[in-house]
Each structure stands twice: as C-alpha cells, then as structure tokens.
Amino acid sequence: MTDPRHVPPSAGPRYQQVADALARDIARGLYEVGSLLPTEAQLCTLFNVSRHTVREATRRLVDVGLISRQAGVGTRVKARTTAARYTASLGSLSELVEYIHSTRLTLLSAGSVAADARLAETLHCRRGQRWFQLRTLRYPVDRSEPIAYTEIHVPPQFRDIEQDIDGGTVSILRQIELRSGERVVEVLQEIGACAIPAPQARLLGVAPRSPGLQVLRTYRGAGERTLCASLIVSPAHRFTLSTRWRLEQGAPIGPHAPADRASPAPA
C-alpha cells in the first residue's frame, strides 16, 4: 500500500497526485483486479487529504476505466492498465492554470508567420496579420506519450516567451500577463471533432486522418484584445475535456429568469 511520504512530488494538484499514486499501485499489482480499494476514510488517512480530494482522485480513475464504484459495495479495481486518456476538468481560469501545471510542453519550432486564409479563419483574425507562432507537443508530466499537438500564437512583441516554455510546466496565460501588463479576463474555447492531418498525426504517433479533438482557446484582455490564441489537436482516445457548470448563489430556479425591471428614464 502506498505510503504518502513516498509519493513522488508533482506539479499537479493534490487530487491528481493521489490518482497517479493509486494508478501506479494498481499497475504494480498491489491492488489486484477484482479486489476492493481501501475505503474513502482509509484513503484520506493514507494520503493525508480531504474526502473531496479522494473523491476527485477516484473519479478520475473511474473515467479512465481502472476502477468502478458501487454504492454499498465499495470501489473495485477493473483493470491494471488503461489506454492513456488524459482528462482535464476545467470550470474556471484557476483550474485551467492547474491543468497547465500538470502537463509539460516540448517546443518543436518557433517563428514569425502571417495569417493565410486558413489560419485567419481559424483564429478569427484578419488575413495577413502577423503572429509569433510556437509549435509544441504537450505531455502529462509523468508520461512519455504526447496528448496534444499545440500551436500557440502570440503578438510579435511577446516572442521572447519562447525561452520560457520548452520542457517546463509554465503557464502561457501567466507569461502573457507578465509581458503585456494586462490580466487575462476571458478565455473563449471552441471545441470540435477533426480528422488529424498527416503532419500532426506523425508527431502524435497516430494514423493520418484518425479521429481527433480540436480546441481553439483565445485569451483576451480588457476591451476584448486578443493576447494569445492556442490551437490544440489531440487524438480522441488520449484526451477528454470535462466542463462543469454550477448554479450561482441566488440564481433563479426554473427555466425562466425574472423579467427585466423597468428603469426610470433620465430626466
């Protein structure tokens, strides 16, 4: 059974560390297929973490098919290994930063580009607009198989960002904020299915035109100024993007919001 004092340090959040430690124990056979994991309370004691952390860690192992949970029975081991599917649960900018810190980038190339018709359509920018483009592969910190090919586009004045990203878990979002002097106040995310083009497929080690997930993230500052745009392509079997919506405190219950209140006209 894992001793929390010997869990390798990780840049990721604590629940990911716990999930990774349990996955390693399962892979080594410390928990046999068909056996039950320790109870939630025992795992809290073992890792010195909260119930919320344990639940999030085990939820991630359920998502990748290593374990199953059944009320009144417990958490049972389903498999020793699983296809390398990376799950990112993003519900806020802080969770986006946590996800970035739990992965690392390898820089493939960098240089100035002018947006052609395809890139202008993809990034929603004008044709001919200049960008500094960084071509990268993103890996989980503890794995050697890439989960995504990512093209990062920043304004040319931020080109020195190249020196900070290779091999690290640096947050592009924070690096852009430091260089621009602006806060990123909004991230727009567009998600769609794609057939992975041959050049990216070779880098990712999959067949050309195999099913993939394409994500465009646009980071904006005040006045909807685009500070960075990232185009991400990932094999469908390696990456899952999970988004959470919560009812805000005091929000109305039911399908209709209250009618707008009339305001007095200015004198």
C-alpha angles and dihedrals in degrees: 000000000000117000108215090219088065099047105121112246116256135189089225128092119284095255089057091050090052092047091049092048092051091047090053091050091050092048090051091051097247085129110037123217107270094024126112123252118231114281121272090256091051092050090050089055094042095054098027092234138125127269089250090058092048092048092050091047094050091044088060091051089050089052092056094044100249097118141014130211125216124181112245093012108060139229113321129196111242102177140001095225137015139194108282100260115162116208121203117190108199123180103141142017090261091056089049089055090048090053091050091050091053091059136051134220129225114200115227100176142333135201149127118287137179115222111253121199093278096047093043090054092046096048095036091235134127120278112262094024111149121239136171103233126203118192111205146162119225121214134181106254092247101040136074097209115089118237097195148012109224132191111197118198121194133166111275093250089066095056092119087074085087092079093057105050111053111110095348139108092234118151111240088200092059093043091054091049091052093049098042098039087227132113118238100238100173139028118195115202126194117186129190145150119263143175104241110242116238097252093053092040090058091052092048094045096240134118117277113265092014115151114283145167118241120199126183115195119188116192113206135191130195116323091023091284110167109234098171140355124201124195110198127190119186134173109255093235095053105050138045123183113206121192126191128206122194131189108248118237109270095013115144119263116232137039098294130062119218116278116266113269117240114245122208114257116250114264 
